[in-house]
């Protein structure tokens, strides 16, 4: 398990670093998002506003299993949608990703 998320990947205390475009954080349907606090995703009421699985405050963040996608029935569908969204974003088509 890495110790921190950096602007271009993840890092450990011993100095190791791995570049990453995407981090898939599988929480097991627990809304444990404290580690994401530095990203400023929470709204004044404490929740994270999402559009599908995308955090509205940062479109790079996908929260599969959070909010409307927090069900075992919807998880597969939401996961597939999140993957398509991330692929569009990585391909440099953020407008397309927002429309997905």
N, C-alpha and C positions, 0 to 999 in steps of 0.2 A: 504494500500500500504506500503510495506516495505521501509526502508530508505537506506539500502545498501545490497550488495551481499557479503557474507563471503566465506572463502574457503570451508565451509561445509554446507552452506545454506543461509538464509537471516536473517536480524536483523533490529530492530527498535531502535529509540533513547532512548526509555524507558527501554532498556535492554532485551526486549523479543527477542528470537531467535528461528527459526524453521529450523531443518535440512532438506536439500533437495538434492536429486541426480540430479533433472532436474527442470529447470525453463522454463515454456512456456510463452514467451513474445509475445503477440499478438499485433502488431502495427497497424493493419488496413491498411497494404500496404504502410505505410510511412517509409521511410528509416531513421528514427530517431534513430541513434545508439550511440549518444554521451555518454550515460550512460555506454556503454561498452568500452569506451576509455582505462581504466586501463588494459584491456585484450590484448591490442596491436594487434587488428585484422586488422587494416587499412594498406593497401599497400602504398608505397610512393606517388602514384597518388591520394590517399584519399579514394578509394573504398575498399571493403572487398572482397577478392577472395574466391569464394565458389566452392565446388564440389558437385553438386546437391543442397542440402540445408545446407550442413556442411561447416562451416568456415574452410578454409584450415589451418589457423594459430592456431586453437584450435578445434580439432574434437569434443569436448564436446558441442560446440555451433552450434545450428541449426537455420538457418534464413529462415523460411518459409515465402514466400511473399516478398523476397528480391532477386534481380538478376533474374535469369532465371525463378524462381517460382513466380514472381510478376504478376500474372494474376488470374482472378477469375476462368478461365477454368483450369489452372494448379494447383491451390491452393489445391484442394482436393487430387490430386495425390501426390503433393509434401508433403502434411501433412502426408499422409499414409507412404510415403517413409521415412520421418523424424522419425516417430514413430518406424518403423522397425529398423532404424539406431540406435536410442537411446536404444531400447531394446537389440540390440546386444552389444552395448557399455557397458550397465549396467550388462549384463551377463558375461562380461569379455572377449568378442571376438572383440577387436578393429580392428583386421585385417579383420574380416568378415564385420564389419561396414563400413570400408573404401571401400570394394568391392561392397557394396549395391548400 
